[in-house]
Amino acid sequence: MEPRRYRARGFWDARYRAGAAPAEWLGGLGRFRRQLEPELRPGDRVLVLGCGSSTLSYDLFQLGYTDITSIDYSAVCIEAMRARYAHCPGLRWAVMDARDLRFPDGSFDVVLEKGVLDAMVAGEADPWHVSPQATALLDRVLSEVSRVLRPGGRFVSISFAQPHFRKPHYAQPAYGWSLRHETYGTAFHYFLYTMVKGQALAPADLALGRSLHEPPCPTGPPQLPPSPMADTEDFLYAIEL
């Protein structure tokens, strides 16, 4: 079973009714612009996954990145965004599932997501031991992202998830990319992960990727053997209190 909040399209439709105020998970562009701009080039073709009602696509357009396609699972969201930014011809909008991108191989220079993968695994009870269903869901999305990236293209993922939780999912050799991350934020830290298609993973990242498929270690402290103390022995006397 897939995480409920991602599976239920109506959940997202209800959040993005026309006229709703923009929702900026993990902050607006100004908060992480310094980390993001080195990954963008003039003339890049950019895909924004799960745009929601964020102003991110428009903010990038204002900076001069004029070839931006934004997708979302919710038709309500896309209709609202298309109407809001009808005056920006370089912004394109499409209803699409990130697990099944309807673009040819190698279509984009940059794929960008902000909090989408976090939402997909929001129902996981234990971030140390993500369920096989959630792992498979992330793999489907990441495989699609890798497929639509051009050689040398960058996948930028902006997330609440700390590196020890998220990097094992990104560090899979099948995706054919390298991996690094930066931290931003002050009171709370957030993370910007960058994967470059066609570059190799570092050995440490390869090891993290392998750890995702290893059986979980036993949790909790080791069980001590029963005390040899006889039932009739006074416990307080035995510890000399």
Secondary structure in CASP SS format (residue, H / E / C, confidence):
PFRMAT SS
TARGET T0000
AUTHOR 0000-0000-0000
METHOD secondary structure of the structure
MODEL  1
M C 1.00
E C 1.00
P C 1.00
R H 1.00
R H 1.00
Y H 1.00
R H 1.00
A C 1.00
R H 1.00
G H 1.00
F H 1.00
W H 1.00
D H 1.00
A H 1.00
R H 1.00
Y C 1.00
R C 1.00
A C 1.00
G C 1.00
A C 1.00
A C 1.00
P C 1.00
A C 1.00
E C 1.00
W C 1.00
L C 1.00
G C 1.00
G C 1.00
L H 1.00
G H 1.00
R H 1.00
F H 1.00
R H 1.00
R H 1.00
Q H 1.00
L H 1.00
E H 1.00
P H 1.00
E H 1.00
L C 1.00
R C 1.00
P C 1.00
G C 1.00
D C 1.00
R C 1.00
V E 1.00
L E 1.00
V E 1.00
L E 1.00
G C 1.00
C C 1.00
G C 1.00
S C 1.00
S C 1.00
T C 1.00
L H 1.00
S H 1.00
Y H 1.00
D H 1.00
L H 1.00
F H 1.00
Q H 1.00
L C 1.00
G C 1.00
Y C 1.00
T C 1.00
D C 1.00
I E 1.00
T E 1.00
S E 1.00
I E 1.00
D E 1.00
Y C 1.00
S C 1.00
A H 1.00
V H 1.00
C H 1.00
I H 1.00
E H 1.00
A H 1.00
M H 1.00
R H 1.00
A H 1.00
R H 1.00
Y C 1.00
A C 1.00
H C 1.00
C C 1.00
P C 1.00
G C 1.00
L E 1.00
R E 1.00
W E 1.00
A E 1.00
V E 1.00
M C 1.00
D C 1.00
A C 1.00
R C 1.00
D C 1.00
L C 1.00
R C 1.00
F C 1.00
P C 1.00
D C 1.00
G C 1.00
S C 1.00
F E 1.00
D E 1.00
V E 1.00
V E 1.00
L E 1.00
E E 1.00
K E 1.00
G C 1.00
V H 1.00
L H 1.00
D H 1.00
A H 1.00
M H 1.00
V C 1.00
A C 1.00
G C 1.00
E C 1.00
A C 1.00
D C 1.00
P C 1.00
W C 1.00
H C 1.00
V C 1.00
S C 1.00
P H 1.00
Q H 1.00
A H 1.00
T H 1.00
A H 1.00
L H 1.00
L H 1.00
D H 1.00
R H 1.00
V H 1.00
L H 1.00
S H 1.00
E H 1.00
V H 1.00
S H 1.00
R H 1.00
V H 1.00
L E 1.00
R E 1.00
P E 1.00
G E 1.00
G E 1.00
R E 1.00
F E 1.00
V E 1.00
S E 1.00
I E 1.00
S E 1.00
F C 1.00
A C 1.00
Q C 1.00
P H 1.00
H H 1.00
F H 1.00
R H 1.00
K H 1.00
P H 1.00
H H 1.00
Y H 1.00
A C 1.00
Q C 1.00
P H 1.00
A H 1.00
Y H 1.00
G C 1.00
W E 1.00
S C 1.00
L C 1.00
R E 1.00
H E 1.00
E E 1.00
T E 1.00
Y E 1.00
G C 1.00
T C 1.00
A C 1.00
F C 1.00
H C 1.00
Y E 1.00
F E 1.00
L E 1.00
Y E 1.00
T E 1.00
M E 1.00
V E 1.00
K E 1.00
G C 1.00
Q C 1.00
A C 1.00
L C 1.00
A C 1.00
P H 1.00
A H 1.00
D H 1.00
L H 1.00
A H 1.00
L H 1.00
G H 1.00
R H 1.00
S H 1.00
L C 1.00
H C 1.00
E C 1.00
P C 1.00
P C 1.00
C C 1.00
P C 1.00
T C 1.00
G C 1.00
P C 1.00
P C 1.00
Q C 1.00
L C 1.00
P C 1.00
P C 1.00
S C 1.00
P C 1.00
M C 1.00
A C 1.00
D C 1.00
T C 1.00
E C 1.00
D C 1.00
F H 1.00
L H 1.00
Y H 1.00
A H 1.00
I C 1.00
E C 1.00
L C 1.00
END
